[in-house]
Amino acid sequence: MLFRERGAYIRVGRGVCAKDIERAFGFRAGATFSGAVIPLPKSSGGFCYAQVGDDYRTIAMRTGVDEREIEKLNGGEPVYPSKKIWLP
């Protein structure tokens, strides 16, 4: 995963640029570097944890968010129980 979160902040992972952050979280991050800690704006989306049997379709139905948006935001990675799923 490109980003690790801790509360209302994200830590920039190795090889991640400002455009990656903008694509994933929907805000301009400015200059970034590996290890930088960036506060998330209040308007950023939240997240949920996947349950047994979940996929992007079932999460979209449960949260009322478009399935393609959720999948794009999470980089199309496989969904497994207890995985943190970012929501727009």
Secondary structure, 3 states (H helix, E strand, C coil): CCEEEECCEEEECCCCCHHHHHHHHCCCCCCCCCCCEEECCCCCCCEEECCCCCCHHHHHHHHCCCHHHHHHHCCCCCCCCCCEEECC
